[in-house]
Structures are given as C-alpha cells and as structure tokens.
C-alpha cells in the first residue's frame, strides 16, 4: 500500500469514527435537538452518489468509506425517527395528566 493510500484510509477512519460517534450519541440521548431529517436525507443521497462515482473511477478507499457513510445515514435516519416518536409519546403522556 502506498503512502497516498494510507492517507486515504486514515482519513476514512477518522470520518467514520466521528460520524459513528454522533449517531451513537443521538441514539443514547434519545434526542433530536439540533437535527433535521433533511440532514440524513442529504447524507444518504450524497453517499449513494459518491459510492457510485468512487466505483466508476475505481477508488477503493472512497467506495468503502461512502458505503459505510451510507450505513450511518440510514442508522441516523432510523434513530431520528425513533427519537421523534419517543418525544411525541412523552409529550402525549405529560399533556394527558
């Protein structure tokens, strides 16, 4: 593996760790504060297109990275929707008392 490849793989690891941590915090805290569903829709769209582009130009680092980012976008959207349901249920219970 060339030094250039190493730079790409390290950058990929840092980006995936950063986004993975954000999705984990969102899941753990059960909050949607400061988040928009459009954030995940945009990330999902960009990840699909970048994965296709990366495959077409033959860049394995970006194919891998964008495939994982696609997974974080899907997980983020699912967690966002769950958190919204939980918040709505809590508000319904507090108004019903």
DSSP file (Angstrom, degrees, kcal/mol; ACC not computed):
  #  RESIDUE AA STRUCTURE BP1 BP2  ACC     N-H-->O    O-->H-N    N-H-->O    O-->H-N    TCO  KAPPA ALPHA  PHI   PSI    X-CA   Y-CA   Z-CA
    1    1 A X              0   0    0      0, 0.0     2,-0.1     0, 0.0     0, 0.0   0.000 360.0 360.0 360.0 136.3    0.0    0.0    0.0
    2    2 A X     >  -     0   0    0      1,-0.1     4,-2.1     4,-0.0     5,-0.2  -0.372 360.0-110.0 -81.6 161.2    1.4    3.4   -0.9
    3    3 A X  H  > S+     0   0    0      1,-0.2     4,-2.0     2,-0.2     5,-0.1   0.854 121.2  57.0 -57.0 -34.2    1.7    6.4    1.4
    4    4 A X  H  > S+     0   0    0      2,-0.2     4,-1.9     1,-0.2    -1,-0.2   0.912 105.5  49.4 -63.5 -42.6   -1.1    8.0   -0.5
    5    5 A X  H  > S+     0   0    0      1,-0.2     4,-2.7     2,-0.2     5,-0.2   0.910 107.8  54.4 -62.3 -42.2   -3.4    5.1    0.2
    6    6 A X  H  X S+     0   0    0     -4,-2.1     4,-2.6     1,-0.2     5,-0.2   0.905 106.2  51.8 -59.1 -42.2   -2.5    5.2    3.9
    7    7 A X  H  X S+     0   0    0     -4,-2.0     4,-2.4     1,-0.2    -1,-0.2   0.923 111.1  48.3 -59.9 -44.2   -3.6    8.9    4.0
    8    8 A X  H  X S+     0   0    0     -4,-1.9     4,-2.2     1,-0.2    -2,-0.2   0.914 112.6  47.1 -62.5 -44.4   -6.9    8.0    2.4
    9    9 A X  H  X S+     0   0    0     -4,-2.7     4,-2.3     2,-0.2    -2,-0.2   0.876 112.5  49.3 -68.2 -37.1   -7.5    5.1    4.8
   10   10 A X  H  X S+     0   0    0     -4,-2.6     4,-2.4    -5,-0.2    -2,-0.2   0.927 111.7  49.1 -66.7 -43.6   -6.6    7.2    7.9
   11   11 A X  H  X S+     0   0    0     -4,-2.4     4,-2.4    -5,-0.2    -2,-0.2   0.907 110.9  51.2 -60.6 -41.3   -8.9   10.0    6.7
   12   12 A X  H  X S+     0   0    0     -4,-2.2     4,-2.7     1,-0.2     5,-0.2   0.925 109.6  49.5 -60.5 -46.2  -11.7    7.4    6.2
   13   13 A X  H  X S+     0   0    0     -4,-2.3     4,-2.5     1,-0.2    -2,-0.2   0.901 111.4  48.9 -62.0 -42.3  -11.2    6.0    9.7
   14   14 A X  H  X S+     0   0    0     -4,-2.4     4,-2.3     2,-0.2    -1,-0.2   0.933 113.5  46.3 -64.4 -45.9  -11.4    9.5   11.2
   15   15 A X  H  X S+     0   0    0     -4,-2.4     4,-2.5     2,-0.2     5,-0.3   0.924 114.1  47.2 -63.5 -45.3  -14.5   10.4    9.3
   16   16 A X  H  X S+     0   0    0     -4,-2.7     4,-2.8     1,-0.2     5,-0.2   0.909 112.7  49.5 -64.2 -42.2  -16.3    7.1   10.1
   17   17 A X  H  X S+     0   0    0     -4,-2.5     4,-2.2    -5,-0.2    -1,-0.2   0.909 111.8  49.3 -62.3 -41.8  -15.3    7.3   13.8
   18   18 A X  H  X S+     0   0    0     -4,-2.3     4,-1.8     2,-0.2    -2,-0.2   0.946 116.5  39.8 -64.5 -49.4  -16.6   10.9   14.0
   19   19 A X  H  X S+     0   0    0     -4,-2.5     4,-2.4     2,-0.2     5,-0.2   0.882 113.9  54.5 -69.3 -37.5  -19.9   10.2   12.3
   20   20 A X  H  X S+     0   0    0     -4,-2.8     4,-2.3    -5,-0.3    -1,-0.2   0.905 107.8  50.4 -61.2 -41.2  -20.3    6.9   14.2
   21   21 A X  H  X S+     0   0    0     -4,-2.2     4,-2.6    -5,-0.2    -1,-0.2   0.904 109.4  51.2 -62.5 -42.1  -19.9    8.7   17.5
   22   22 A X  H  X S+     0   0    0     -4,-1.8     4,-2.3     1,-0.2    -2,-0.2   0.916 110.6  47.6 -63.6 -43.0  -22.5   11.3   16.5
   23   23 A X  H  X S+     0   0    0     -4,-2.4     4,-2.2     2,-0.2    -1,-0.2   0.901 111.9  51.3 -64.4 -40.5  -25.0    8.6   15.6
   24   24 A X  H  X S+     0   0    0     -4,-2.3     4,-3.0     2,-0.2    -2,-0.2   0.922 110.2  48.2 -62.3 -44.8  -24.3    6.8   18.9
   25   25 A X  H  X S+     0   0    0     -4,-2.6     4,-2.7     1,-0.2     5,-0.2   0.914 110.6  51.6 -63.0 -42.4  -24.8    9.9   21.0
   26   26 A X  H  X>S+     0   0    0     -4,-2.3     4,-0.9    -5,-0.2     5,-0.9   0.911 113.4  45.1 -60.1 -42.4  -28.1   10.6   19.2
   27   27 A X  H  <5S+     0   0    0     -4,-2.2     3,-0.3     2,-0.2    -2,-0.2   0.932 115.5  46.4 -65.8 -47.0  -29.2    7.0   19.9
   28   28 A X  H  <5S+     0   0    0     -4,-3.0    -2,-0.2     1,-0.2    -1,-0.2   0.903 116.7  41.8 -65.4 -43.3  -28.1    7.1   23.6
   29   29 A X  H  <5S-     0   0    0     -4,-2.7    -1,-0.2    -5,-0.2    -2,-0.2   0.588  94.3-141.4 -84.4 -10.3  -29.6   10.5   24.4
   30   30 A X  T  <5 +     0   0    0     -4,-0.9     2,-0.3    -3,-0.3    -3,-0.2   0.893  54.9 134.9  51.9  45.0  -32.8    9.9   22.5
   31   31 A X      < -     0   0    0     -5,-0.9    -1,-0.2    -6,-0.2    52,-0.1  -0.917  48.0-170.8-126.1 149.0  -32.8   13.5   21.4
   32   32 A X    >   +     0   0    0     -2,-0.3     3,-2.3    51,-0.2    -1,-0.1   0.220  42.2 141.6-115.2   9.6  -33.4   15.2   18.0
   33   33 A X  T 3  S+     0   0    0      1,-0.3     3,-0.1     3,-0.0    -2,-0.1  -0.282  76.0   4.9 -58.1 129.6  -32.3   18.6   19.2
   34   34 A X  T 3  S+     0   0    0      1,-0.2     2,-0.3    -2,-0.0    -1,-0.3   0.529 109.7 110.3  75.8   5.7  -30.4   20.4   16.6
   35   35 A X    <   -     0   0    0     -3,-2.3     2,-0.4    45,-0.0    -1,-0.2  -0.858  48.4-161.5-116.2 149.8  -31.0   17.7   14.0
   36   36 A X    >>  -     0   0    0     -2,-0.3     3,-1.0    -3,-0.1     4,-0.9  -0.959  27.4-130.6-124.9 145.0  -33.1   17.7   10.9
   37   37 A X  H 3> S+     0   0    0     -2,-0.4     4,-1.9     1,-0.2     3,-0.4   0.831 109.9  64.7 -59.4 -30.7  -34.4   14.8    8.9
   38   38 A X  H 3> S+     0   0    0      1,-0.2     4,-2.9     2,-0.2    -1,-0.2   0.795  90.2  65.2 -65.0 -28.5  -33.0   16.5    5.9
   39   39 A X  H <> S+     0   0    0     -3,-1.0     4,-2.1     1,-0.2    -1,-0.2   0.936 107.9  39.6 -56.8 -46.5  -29.5   16.2    7.2
   40   40 A X  H  X S+     0   0    0     -4,-0.9     4,-2.7    -3,-0.4    -2,-0.2   0.842 113.4  54.0 -75.3 -34.0  -29.8   12.4    6.9
   41   41 A X  H  X S+     0   0    0     -4,-1.9     4,-2.5     2,-0.2    -2,-0.2   0.926 112.1  45.9 -63.7 -44.0  -31.6   12.5    3.6
   42   42 A X  H  X S+     0   0    0     -4,-2.9     4,-2.7     2,-0.2     5,-0.2   0.915 113.8  48.0 -63.7 -43.8  -28.8   14.7    2.2
   43   43 A X  H  X S+     0   0    0     -4,-2.1     4,-2.7    -5,-0.2    -2,-0.2   0.913 112.1  50.0 -63.8 -41.8  -26.1   12.4    3.6
   44   44 A X  H  X S+     0   0    0     -4,-2.7     4,-2.3     2,-0.2    -2,-0.2   0.935 113.0  45.8 -62.1 -47.2  -27.9    9.4    2.2
   45   45 A X  H  X S+     0   0    0     -4,-2.5     4,-2.4     1,-0.2     5,-0.2   0.938 114.8  46.8 -62.1 -48.1  -28.2   10.9   -1.2
   46   46 A X  H  X S+     0   0    0     -4,-2.7     4,-3.1     1,-0.2     5,-0.2   0.903 111.6  51.8 -61.6 -41.4  -24.6   12.1   -1.3
   47   47 A X  H  X S+     0   0    0     -4,-2.7     4,-2.3    -5,-0.2    -1,-0.2   0.905 109.9  48.3 -65.0 -41.3  -23.3    8.8    0.0
   48   48 A X  H  X S+     0   0    0     -4,-2.3     4,-2.2     2,-0.2    -1,-0.2   0.953 115.9  43.8 -62.1 -48.6  -25.1    6.8   -2.7
   49   49 A X  H  X S+     0   0    0     -4,-2.4     4,-2.7     1,-0.2    -2,-0.2   0.906 114.6  48.6 -65.6 -41.6  -23.9    9.1   -5.4
   50   50 A X  H  X S+     0   0    0     -4,-3.1     4,-2.9     2,-0.2    -1,-0.2   0.856 109.9  52.9 -66.6 -34.1  -20.3    9.2   -4.1
   51   51 A X  H  X S+     0   0    0     -4,-2.3     4,-2.2    -5,-0.2    -2,-0.2   0.934 111.8  45.3 -65.4 -44.8  -20.3    5.4   -3.8
   52   52 A X  H  X S+     0   0    0     -4,-2.2     4,-2.4     2,-0.2    -2,-0.2   0.943 115.1  47.6 -61.7 -47.5  -21.3    5.1   -7.4
   53   53 A X  H  X S+     0   0    0     -4,-2.7     4,-2.0     1,-0.2    -2,-0.2   0.924 111.3  50.8 -59.1 -46.1  -18.8    7.7   -8.5
   54   54 A X  H  X>S+     0   0    0     -4,-2.9     5,-2.6     1,-0.2     4,-0.7   0.878 110.9  48.8 -62.2 -38.6  -16.0    6.1   -6.5
   55   55 A X  H ><5S+     0   0    0     -4,-2.2     3,-0.5     3,-0.2    -1,-0.2   0.907 109.5  52.6 -66.7 -40.9  -16.7    2.7   -8.0
   56   56 A X  H 3<5S+     0   0    0     -4,-2.4    -2,-0.2     1,-0.2    -1,-0.2   0.846 114.3  41.2 -65.5 -33.7  -16.7    4.2  -11.5
   57   57 A X  H 3<5S-     0   0    0     -4,-2.0    -1,-0.2    -5,-0.2    -2,-0.2   0.494 113.8-119.2 -92.8  -3.0  -13.3    5.8  -11.0
   58   58 A X  T <<5 +     0   0    0     -4,-0.7     2,-0.8    -3,-0.5    -3,-0.2   0.840  57.3 152.3  76.0  35.0  -12.0    2.7   -9.2
   59   59 A X     >< -     0   0    0     -5,-2.6     4,-2.1     1,-0.2    -1,-0.2  -0.840  23.5-173.1-103.6 102.1  -11.2    4.2   -5.9
   60   60 A X  H  > S+     0   0    0     -2,-0.8     4,-2.5     1,-0.2     5,-0.2   0.843  81.8  57.7 -63.4 -36.6  -11.4    1.5   -3.2
   61   61 A X  H  > S+     0   0    0      1,-0.2     4,-2.7     2,-0.2    -1,-0.2   0.942 112.2  40.8 -59.6 -47.4  -10.9    3.9   -0.3
   62   62 A X  H  > S+     0   0    0      2,-0.2     4,-2.6     1,-0.2     5,-0.3   0.832 111.2  55.8 -74.6 -31.7  -13.9    6.0   -1.3
   63   63 A X  H  X S+     0   0    0     -4,-2.1     4,-1.7    -9,-0.2    -1,-0.2   0.958 114.2  41.5 -60.9 -48.6  -16.1    3.0   -2.2
   64   64 A X  H  X S+     0   0    0     -4,-2.5     4,-2.3     2,-0.2    -2,-0.2   0.956 116.9  47.3 -61.9 -51.9  -15.6    1.7    1.3
   65   65 A X  H  X S+     0   0    0     -4,-2.7     4,-2.6     1,-0.2    -2,-0.2   0.922 114.2  45.6 -59.7 -47.7  -15.9    5.0    3.1
   66   66 A X  H  X S+     0   0    0     -4,-2.6     4,-1.8     1,-0.2    -1,-0.2   0.805 109.9  55.0 -70.6 -27.7  -19.0    6.1    1.2
   67   67 A X  H  X S+     0   0    0     -4,-1.7     4,-1.6    -5,-0.3    -1,-0.2   0.917 111.2  44.9 -66.6 -42.8  -20.6    2.7    1.7
   68   68 A X  H  X S+     0   0    0     -4,-2.3     4,-2.0     2,-0.2    -2,-0.2   0.905 111.2  53.2 -66.8 -40.8  -20.1    3.0    5.5
   69   69 A X  H  X S+     0   0    0     -4,-2.6     4,-2.2     1,-0.2    -1,-0.2   0.857 104.5  56.3 -62.5 -34.7  -21.3    6.6    5.4
   70   70 A X  H  X S+     0   0    0     -4,-1.8     4,-2.2     1,-0.2    -1,-0.2   0.916 106.6  50.4 -60.6 -43.0  -24.5    5.3    3.7
   71   71 A X  H  X S+     0   0    0     -4,-1.6     4,-2.6     1,-0.2    -2,-0.2   0.891 109.5  49.7 -62.3 -40.1  -24.9    3.0    6.6
   72   72 A X  H  X S+     0   0    0     -4,-2.0     4,-2.9     2,-0.2    -1,-0.2   0.860 109.0  53.0 -68.6 -33.4  -24.5    5.8    9.1
   73   73 A X  H  X S+     0   0    0     -4,-2.2     4,-2.2     2,-0.2    -2,-0.2   0.918 111.5  45.4 -65.6 -42.4  -27.1    7.9    7.2
   74   74 A X  H  X S+     0   0    0     -4,-2.2     4,-2.4     2,-0.2    -2,-0.2   0.941 115.4  46.5 -65.7 -46.9  -29.6    5.1    7.3
   75   75 A X  H  X S+     0   0    0     -4,-2.6     4,-2.6     1,-0.2     5,-0.2   0.920 112.2  51.4 -61.0 -43.6  -28.9    4.4   11.0
   76   76 A X  H  X S+     0   0    0     -4,-2.9     4,-2.7     1,-0.2    -1,-0.2   0.903 110.3  48.4 -60.9 -42.3  -29.1    8.2   11.8
   77   77 A X  H  X S+     0   0    0     -4,-2.2     4,-2.3     2,-0.2    -1,-0.2   0.915 112.5  48.2 -65.5 -42.9  -32.5    8.5   10.0
   78   78 A X  H  X S+     0   0    0     -4,-2.4     4,-2.3     2,-0.2    -2,-0.2   0.916 114.4  45.8 -63.6 -43.1  -33.9    5.5   11.8
   79   79 A X  H  X S+     0   0    0     -4,-2.6     4,-2.9     2,-0.2     5,-0.2   0.908 110.4  54.2 -66.4 -42.1  -32.7    6.8   15.2
   80   80 A X  H  X S+     0   0    0     -4,-2.7     4,-2.1    -5,-0.2    -2,-0.2   0.928 110.8  46.0 -56.8 -46.9  -34.0   10.3   14.4
   81   81 A X  H  X S+     0   0    0     -4,-2.3     4,-2.1     2,-0.2    -1,-0.2   0.899 112.3  50.6 -65.1 -41.2  -37.5    8.9   13.7
   82   82 A X  H  X S+     0   0    0     -4,-2.3     4,-2.5     1,-0.2    -2,-0.2   0.935 110.3  49.9 -60.8 -45.5  -37.4    6.7   16.8
   83   83 A X  H  X S+     0   0    0     -4,-2.9     4,-2.4     1,-0.2    -2,-0.2   0.874 109.1  51.6 -63.8 -37.5  -36.4    9.7   18.9
   84   84 A X  H  X S+     0   0    0     -4,-2.1     4,-2.4    -5,-0.2    -1,-0.2   0.907 110.2  49.1 -64.8 -41.2  -39.2   11.8   17.5
   85   85 A X  H  X S+     0   0    0     -4,-2.1     4,-2.4     2,-0.2    -2,-0.2   0.920 111.7  49.3 -63.1 -43.1  -41.8    9.1   18.3
   86   86 A X  H  X S+     0   0    0     -4,-2.5     4,-2.3     1,-0.2    -2,-0.2   0.909 111.7  48.3 -63.2 -42.1  -40.4    8.8   21.8
   87   87 A X  H  X S+     0   0    0     -4,-2.4     4,-2.4     2,-0.2    -1,-0.2   0.906 111.8  49.5 -64.9 -41.4  -40.6   12.6   22.3
   88   88 A X  H  X S+     0   0    0     -4,-2.4     4,-2.2     2,-0.2    -2,-0.2   0.899 111.2  49.7 -64.3 -40.3  -44.2   12.7   20.9
   89   89 A X  H  X S+     0   0    0     -4,-2.4     4,-2.0     2,-0.2    -2,-0.2   0.906 110.9  49.3 -65.7 -41.1  -45.2    9.9   23.2
   90   90 A X  H  X S+     0   0    0     -4,-2.3     4,-2.2     2,-0.2    -2,-0.2   0.903 111.6  48.7 -64.1 -41.5  -43.7   11.7   26.2
   91   91 A X  H  X S+     0   0    0     -4,-2.4     4,-1.9     1,-0.2    -1,-0.2   0.876 109.6  53.0 -66.2 -36.7  -45.5   14.9   25.3
   92   92 A X  H  X S+     0   0    0     -4,-2.2     4,-1.1     1,-0.2    -1,-0.2   0.885 110.9  46.6 -64.9 -38.5  -48.7   13.0   25.0
   93   93 A X  H  < S+     0   0    0     -4,-2.0     4,-0.5     2,-0.2    -2,-0.2   0.882 111.9  49.8 -70.2 -38.9  -48.3   11.5   28.4
   94   94 A X  H  < S+     0   0    0     -4,-2.2     3,-0.4     1,-0.2    -2,-0.2   0.826 112.8  46.8 -73.2 -29.2  -47.4   14.8   30.0
   95   95 A X  H  < S+     0   0    0     -4,-1.9    -1,-0.2     1,-0.2    -2,-0.2   0.732 105.8  60.9 -80.3 -21.8  -50.5   16.6   28.5
   96   96 A X     <        0   0    0     -4,-1.1    -1,-0.2     1,-0.2    -2,-0.2   0.577 360.0 360.0 -81.1  -9.9  -52.8   13.7   29.5
   97   97 A X              0   0    0     -4,-0.5    -1,-0.2    -3,-0.4    -2,-0.1   0.476 360.0 360.0 -84.8 360.0  -52.2   14.2   33.2
